[in-house]
Structure formats: C-alpha cells, structure tokens
Amino acid sequence: MRLVWQWIQLERDLPPNWTDARLVLIVSERDADRAAALLGGVNPLRQGASIRLFVSRRGGVGTEALRRALLRLDRQGISGTLELAGVTEAEDAPAVARATLAAQWEAAVATLPADWSDMYAELVLRSSDHLERAALLASPLNPRCAGTELALRFRAARSFGYGASATMARRCLERLDEEGIRGELHVHVVTSDGTDVGHVDEVTGDSTIDIFNGLAIASGLFGKPRYVPAEKVARIVPGRVELVLTSDEVRRLGEYEEPPESATILPERASALERAEESAVGRVEAEPMSPLRRLMFWFESLFRGRR
C-alpha cells in the first residue's frame, strides 16, 4: 500500500480530539538516505532504517504537510511501513455552567438602587423554537415581542406602579428554567423613585445633525429650569420622559443656562431691511421663557390632562 494511503488510514483511526501524533516509517536500508532527504521539510529523525515523524494539529508539521511529503516518496518508488507510535489527546474542556434565568434576575435586581420603583426588562431567547412557549409561560408579565426579534420585553415594579411584581417576574422565569428555555436577561432601570419632577421646558442639541445633549425641566411656574444631561435620560416615550435620577438628585441639579445667541454674518451688500430682519429674529430666538408663558403652559397642560 502506498505510504500516503497508509497515513490516511491511520488518521481515520485517530481519536476525534487528538492533537499530536508520533509516527515511525520503516524503509529498506538502501532507501533510508533518500527517504530522509525527501522528508526534510517535515523534520524527520532517522535511526537506521527507521524514520520518526511528528504531526500536530496545534502548529508545526500539519496533516497536509505530512501527506505531501509521503506523496513524494510514493512518486519516487520508495515503499515502506508507516506505524503509529503514540498520540496525544486534548483534555475535555470543563462544561460552562450557564446561569438560569431566575439567577440572572436575582443578580440584576441586586445591582439596582435600593429605591428603584419600576423597570423595563428584556429576555433574549437562544432559540426561536421556544418563543411561543416562553410567551405563554410568561403571560402574567404581559410580555411584548418586537417584530422578528427573539426577545420578550416586560415591565416590573418593586412595590407599586405599572408592571408585574418582582416576585411574579421571578416565578415566571423559574417556569422557563424548569422547561429548559434558556436566554439572557437584560434589565433597564426606568425610574429610581417614581416621582414626577416637572415638565420639559426645552430640549438642547442640534436637530440638523441629530445630536441630543439634554433637557431643561421646570418644576414650577416661576422656578428656573434645571439641566438634565443626556446620559441621565433613561427613556423617552410619548407623554413621558424617564430619568435615572431620584427626585432628590434632580433638586441638586444645576440651573439651566440659555445658550448664547447665534450670529449670522451678512454680506456687505445686504440691504437695511435684511439687517433689520436678522436682528429681530436673533432677539426672538434668544428670549427666555417668560413667567406669563410658563403660566399659559401650565394651564394648557392641566386642560389636556382633564380632557
């Protein structure tokens, strides 16, 4: 049998997790020198008519390199016997224990502030086969599935508010664990203490390049607005802005300062009318909200809430 076919047969019989193999090639005495020279690329070790070869999956001489080297011997008419002298197997990697959904819930809740009130959670499933069953088992949480995503989203409350209780959320996740439904749980804090801290007075940023810097919120009719940077805004939904700040932290925020007026450079040939219009627009844009405007805004909000 050709040497290359002997190696193919030996390779088939190796264990699936082999990493290194040690081979012995026995040729006739008259072919030993020439065989060792032709095998020079795979670092042979010759001792008389025996030539030791090493092949590895982890680097060095690989299976393809050995196959080409043996094929050179076959083409030169050098015959012999290829034997397996030893093999090294890889150690089985320890099984990674994945956290259950209930354990993920406990770990996520432990990271929340002590005064959290309600949250928005997302369960990303690992298989689409489990989507319908998971939605059924988690039905007490009123989960929502967005489009074709393998994710169920639900709200939970610590003591009161909109959403299922934290105890019910954990119980539903335990049901999923019992049926072998796996996934990753992500919890997003919605509000820290659920207190209404005012209304949005102004949004800061640049709409032309889609940059959001923050919000100015007013807590009373005549109080000065306070500035909330964008990183403290958790979520913006229709009719509601949710912060990651408590009411005490909002009261400690700095006052909002009006941005400086923007100046438009007009050409030297601009008419007196154009210069007058630009001056008027600049004054209007820089004018802060007056107490009367705040009062009208408050009455308008009150009227909308009673309709």
C-alpha positions as CSV (number, residue, x, y, z in Angstrom):
1,M,0.0,0.0,0.0
2,R,1.3,3.5,-0.8
3,L,2.6,5.5,2.1
4,V,0.1,8.3,1.7
5,W,-2.8,5.8,1.9
6,Q,-1.3,4.3,5.0
7,W,-1.3,7.7,6.6
8,I,-4.9,8.4,5.5
9,Q,-6.0,5.1,7.2
10,L,-4.1,5.9,10.4
11,E,-5.6,9.3,10.5
12,R,-9.1,7.9,10.2
13,D,-8.5,5.7,13.3
14,L,-7.2,8.5,15.5
15,P,-9.4,9.7,18.3
16,P,-11.6,12.8,17.5
17,N,-9.8,15.0,20.0
18,W,-6.2,14.1,19.0
19,T,-3.7,17.0,19.0
20,D,-0.3,15.3,18.2
21,A,0.7,12.0,16.6
22,R,4.1,10.3,16.6
23,L,4.8,8.0,13.6
24,V,7.5,5.6,12.6
25,L,8.3,5.0,9.0
26,I,10.3,1.8,8.2
27,V,12.0,1.6,4.8
28,S,14.7,-0.6,3.3
29,E,18.4,0.3,4.1
30,R,19.1,1.3,0.5
31,D,16.2,3.8,0.5
32,A,16.8,5.3,4.0
33,D,19.1,8.1,3.0
34,R,17.0,9.2,0.1
35,A,13.7,8.9,2.1
36,A,15.1,11.1,4.8
37,A,16.2,13.7,2.3
38,L,12.8,13.8,0.6
39,L,11.2,14.1,4.1
40,G,13.4,17.0,5.1
41,G,10.6,19.5,5.2
42,V,8.8,17.7,8.0
43,N,11.8,17.4,10.3
44,P,12.4,13.6,10.3
45,L,14.6,11.8,12.8
46,R,16.4,8.9,11.3
47,Q,17.8,5.9,13.1
48,G,19.0,3.2,10.7
49,A,16.1,2.2,8.5
50,S,13.6,3.8,10.9
51,I,12.4,7.4,10.4
52,R,10.4,9.1,13.1
53,L,7.8,11.7,12.1
54,F,5.7,14.1,14.2
55,V,2.4,15.7,13.1
56,S,0.3,18.1,15.1
57,R,-3.0,20.0,14.9
58,R,-1.6,22.8,17.1
59,G,1.2,24.0,14.8
60,G,4.4,22.8,13.3
61,V,4.0,20.0,10.8
62,G,0.3,19.6,10.0
63,T,-1.6,16.7,8.4
64,E,-1.5,18.2,4.9
65,A,2.3,18.8,5.0
66,L,2.9,15.2,6.0
67,R,0.6,14.0,3.2
68,R,2.5,15.9,0.6
69,A,5.8,14.6,2.0
70,L,4.7,11.0,1.9
71,L,3.4,11.5,-1.6
72,R,6.9,12.5,-2.7
73,L,8.2,9.1,-1.5
74,D,5.4,7.3,-3.4
75,R,6.3,9.1,-6.6
76,Q,10.0,8.1,-6.2
77,G,9.0,4.5,-5.8
78,I,10.1,4.3,-2.1
79,S,7.9,1.9,-0.2
80,G,7.8,1.1,3.5
81,T,5.5,0.7,6.5
82,L,4.0,3.6,8.4
83,E,3.1,2.9,12.1
84,L,1.6,4.9,14.8
85,A,3.9,5.2,17.8
86,G,1.8,7.4,20.0
87,V,-0.9,10.0,20.2
88,T,-1.8,12.9,22.4
89,E,-5.4,13.8,23.1
90,A,-6.8,17.2,24.2
91,E,-8.3,17.4,27.6
92,D,-12.0,17.8,27.6
93,A,-12.9,21.4,28.3
94,P,-14.9,21.8,31.5
95,A,-18.6,22.4,30.9
96,V,-19.5,26.0,31.5
97,A,-22.5,26.3,33.8
98,R,-24.8,28.9,32.4
99,A,-26.8,31.0,34.9
100,T,-30.5,30.2,35.0
101,L,-33.0,33.0,34.1
102,A,-34.1,33.2,37.8
103,A,-30.4,33.6,38.9
104,Q,-29.9,36.3,36.2
105,W,-33.0,38.1,37.6
106,E,-31.7,38.0,41.2
107,A,-28.2,39.2,40.0
108,A,-29.8,42.1,38.0
109,V,-32.1,43.2,40.8
110,A,-29.1,43.2,43.2
111,T,-27.4,45.8,41.2
112,L,-30.4,48.2,41.2
113,P,-30.6,51.2,43.6
114,A,-32.4,50.4,46.8
115,D,-35.2,52.8,46.0
116,W,-36.0,51.6,42.4
117,S,-39.7,51.6,41.6
118,D,-40.2,50.1,38.2
119,M,-38.1,48.7,35.4
120,Y,-38.1,47.6,31.8
121,A,-36.7,44.2,31.2
122,E,-35.8,42.2,28.1
123,L,-35.4,38.5,27.8
124,V,-33.4,37.4,24.7
125,L,-34.1,33.8,23.8
126,R,-31.5,31.5,22.3
127,S,-33.9,29.6,20.1
128,S,-36.9,30.6,18.0
129,D,-38.4,27.2,18.9
130,H,-39.0,28.5,22.4
131,L,-40.6,31.8,21.6
132,E,-44.3,30.8,21.7
133,R,-43.9,28.6,24.8
134,A,-41.9,31.3,26.6
135,A,-44.5,33.9,25.9
136,L,-47.2,31.6,27.2
137,L,-45.3,30.8,30.4
138,A,-44.5,34.4,31.0
139,S,-48.0,35.7,30.2
140,P,-48.6,37.1,33.7
141,L,-45.8,39.6,32.9
142,N,-47.7,40.7,29.8
143,P,-44.6,40.4,27.6
144,R,-44.3,42.0,24.2
145,C,-42.4,40.7,21.2
146,A,-41.0,43.3,18.8
147,G,-41.1,42.1,15.2
148,T,-39.0,39.1,14.4
149,E,-36.6,39.5,17.3
150,L,-36.2,36.6,19.7
151,A,-36.8,38.9,22.7
152,L,-39.7,39.3,25.2
153,R,-40.0,42.6,26.9
154,F,-41.9,43.3,30.1
155,R,-42.2,45.8,32.9
156,A,-41.9,45.0,36.6
157,A,-42.5,47.1,39.8
158,R,-40.9,46.7,43.2
159,S,-43.9,47.7,45.3
160,F,-46.4,49.7,43.2
161,G,-46.7,51.1,39.8
162,Y,-47.2,49.8,36.3
163,G,-46.0,46.2,35.6
164,A,-45.9,42.8,37.3
165,S,-44.4,42.4,40.8
166,A,-40.8,41.4,41.2
167,T,-41.9,38.2,42.8
168,M,-44.2,37.3,39.9
169,A,-41.3,38.1,37.4
170,R,-39.0,35.7,39.2
171,R,-41.7,33.0,39.4
172,C,-42.3,33.2,35.6
173,L,-38.6,33.0,34.9
174,E,-38.4,29.9,37.1
175,R,-41.1,28.3,35.0
176,L,-38.9,28.9,31.9
177,D,-35.9,27.3,33.6
178,E,-37.9,24.2,34.5
179,E,-38.8,23.7,30.8
180,G,-35.2,24.2,29.7
181,I,-35.8,27.5,28.0
182,R,-32.6,29.4,28.0
183,G,-31.7,33.0,27.3
184,E,-30.1,36.2,28.5
185,L,-31.9,38.7,30.7
186,H,-31.3,42.4,30.5
187,V,-32.8,44.8,33.0
188,H,-33.0,48.6,32.4
189,V,-33.9,50.9,35.2
190,V,-36.8,53.2,34.2
191,T,-37.2,55.4,37.3
192,S,-35.5,55.5,40.6
193,D,-38.3,56.6,42.9
194,G,-41.3,57.2,40.5
195,T,-41.7,60.9,41.5
196,D,-43.0,63.5,39.0
197,V,-40.3,66.2,38.9
198,G,-41.8,68.6,36.4
199,H,-42.2,69.1,32.7
200,V,-39.8,69.5,29.8
201,D,-39.1,73.2,29.3
202,E,-36.6,72.9,26.5
203,V,-34.6,70.2,24.5
204,T,-31.0,71.0,23.9
205,G,-29.0,69.7,20.9
206,D,-28.7,70.1,17.2
207,S,-31.6,68.6,15.2
208,T,-29.8,69.2,11.9
209,I,-27.2,66.6,12.7
210,D,-29.3,64.5,15.2
211,I,-27.4,65.3,18.4
212,F,-29.2,65.2,21.7
213,N,-27.4,67.0,24.6
214,G,-30.0,67.0,27.3
215,L,-33.2,68.6,28.7
216,A,-34.2,71.6,30.7
217,I,-37.0,70.7,33.1
218,A,-39.2,73.1,35.0
219,S,-40.7,72.0,38.4
220,G,-42.9,75.1,39.0
221,L,-44.5,78.1,37.4
222,F,-41.8,80.6,38.3
223,G,-38.8,78.3,39.2
224,K,-35.8,78.3,37.0
225,P,-35.4,75.2,34.8
226,R,-32.7,72.6,35.8
227,Y,-30.5,70.9,33.2
228,V,-30.5,67.1,32.8
229,P,-27.7,65.8,30.6
230,A,-28.5,63.2,28.0
231,E,-26.7,60.4,29.9
232,K,-29.2,60.8,32.8
233,V,-32.2,60.3,30.5
234,A,-33.2,56.6,30.6
235,R,-36.0,56.6,28.0
236,I,-38.3,59.0,26.2
237,V,-41.8,57.7,25.4
238,P,-45.0,59.5,24.2
239,G,-46.0,61.9,27.0
240,R,-43.3,60.8,29.4
241,V,-39.5,61.3,29.9
242,E,-37.9,58.8,32.3
243,L,-34.8,59.6,34.2
244,V,-32.2,57.6,36.1
245,L,-32.2,60.2,38.9
246,T,-34.2,60.3,42.1
247,S,-36.2,63.4,43.0
248,D,-33.5,64.5,45.5
249,E,-30.9,64.2,42.8
250,V,-33.0,66.3,40.4
251,R,-33.3,69.0,43.0
252,R,-29.5,69.1,43.2
253,L,-29.0,69.7,39.5
254,G,-27.6,73.0,38.3
255,E,-29.8,75.6,36.8
256,Y,-30.2,75.6,33.0
257,E,-28.4,78.5,31.3
258,E,-29.7,79.7,27.9
259,P,-27.3,79.1,25.1
260,P,-25.6,82.1,23.6
261,E,-27.2,83.9,20.7
262,S,-26.2,82.6,17.3
263,A,-24.7,85.2,15.0
264,T,-25.3,85.3,11.2
265,I,-22.7,87.2,9.2
266,L,-24.5,89.1,6.4
267,P,-22.7,90.2,3.2
268,E,-21.6,93.8,3.0
269,R,-24.2,94.4,0.3
270,A,-27.1,93.3,2.5
271,S,-30.0,95.8,2.5
272,A,-31.1,97.6,5.6
273,L,-34.3,95.5,5.6
274,E,-32.3,92.3,5.7
275,R,-30.2,93.5,8.6
276,A,-33.3,94.6,10.5
277,E,-35.0,91.2,9.9
278,E,-31.9,89.3,11.1
279,S,-31.7,91.5,14.2
280,A,-35.3,90.8,15.1
281,V,-35.0,87.0,14.6
282,G,-31.9,86.9,16.8
283,R,-33.8,88.7,19.6
284,V,-36.8,86.4,19.4
285,E,-34.7,83.2,19.4
286,A,-32.7,84.3,22.4
287,E,-35.7,85.4,24.5
288,P,-36.1,83.1,27.6
289,M,-39.5,81.8,28.6
290,S,-41.4,84.5,30.5
291,P,-43.5,83.8,33.7
292,L,-46.6,84.5,31.6
293,R,-45.6,81.9,29.1
294,R,-45.0,79.4,31.9
295,L,-48.4,80.1,33.3
296,M,-50.1,79.5,30.0
297,F,-48.1,76.4,29.5
298,W,-49.2,75.1,32.9
299,F,-52.9,75.8,32.2
300,E,-52.6,74.2,28.8
301,S,-51.1,71.0,30.4
302,L,-53.8,71.0,33.0
303,F,-56.5,71.3,30.4
304,R,-55.0,68.4,28.3
305,G,-54.9,66.2,31.4
306,R,-58.7,66.7,32.1
307,R,-59.9,66.1,28.5
